[in-house]
Amino acid sequence: MMGKILSIPDLRQVRRTKMLAHLSDLHMGRSAEDDAQAEQLARALVEIGIDHVLVTGDVTHKGRRRE
């Protein structure tokens, strides 16, 4: 996973709609760095109040079962 950390406003305020995060082409492998980045991403999605996550594209780097 490569990319920049963005500053996103707090979305946990009371709202009538659900918040969806669309993630695409994560290309995660089996490294400690990828694991740490995936955990950081998951925490960030929870912290900003995302209700559902849609993942499309290439989730793993090489498409192997162990990834």
C-alpha positions in Angstrom: 0.0 0.0 0.0 1.4 3.3 -1.0 -0.1 6.7 -0.6 -0.5 9.8 1.5 -2.3 10.2 4.8 -5.0 12.8 4.3 -6.5 15.1 6.9 -10.3 14.3 6.9 -12.9 16.1 8.9 -14.6 14.3 11.8 -17.6 12.5 10.3 -18.9 11.0 13.5 -21.5 13.8 14.0 -25.1 12.8 14.0 -26.3 12.2 10.5 -29.1 10.4 8.7 -27.0 8.8 6.0 -24.4 6.1 6.1 -20.8 6.8 5.2 -19.2 4.5 2.6 -15.4 4.3 2.0 -14.4 3.0 -1.4 -10.9 1.5 -1.5 -9.3 0.3 -4.7 -6.1 -1.5 -5.7 -4.6 -1.9 -2.2 -1.9 -4.3 -3.4 -1.2 -5.6 0.1 1.5 -8.2 0.5 2.9 -10.2 3.5 5.3 -7.7 5.0 5.2 -6.2 8.5 5.0 -2.8 6.8 1.8 -3.8 4.9 0.3 -5.2 8.1 1.0 -2.0 9.9 -0.4 0.1 7.1 -3.6 -2.1 6.9 -4.1 -1.7 10.7 -3.5 2.1 10.4 -6.1 2.3 7.6 -8.7 0.3 9.5 -8.2 2.5 12.6 -8.6 5.6 10.5 -11.8 4.4 8.9 -13.3 3.6 12.3 -12.1 6.9 13.8 -13.7 9.1 11.2 -17.0 7.2 11.4 -17.1 5.1 8.2 -20.1 2.7 8.3 -19.2 0.5 5.4 -16.2 -0.3 3.3 -16.2 -1.3 -0.4 -12.9 -2.8 -1.6 -12.5 -3.2 -5.4 -9.5 -3.9 -7.7 -6.4 -5.7 -6.7 -6.4 -6.4 -2.9 -3.2 -8.4 -2.8 0.0 -7.6 -4.5 0.7 -10.9 -6.4 -2.7 -12.7 -5.9 -1.2 -15.6 -3.9 -3.3 -17.4 -1.2 -0.9 -16.5 1.6 -1.3 -12.8 0.9 
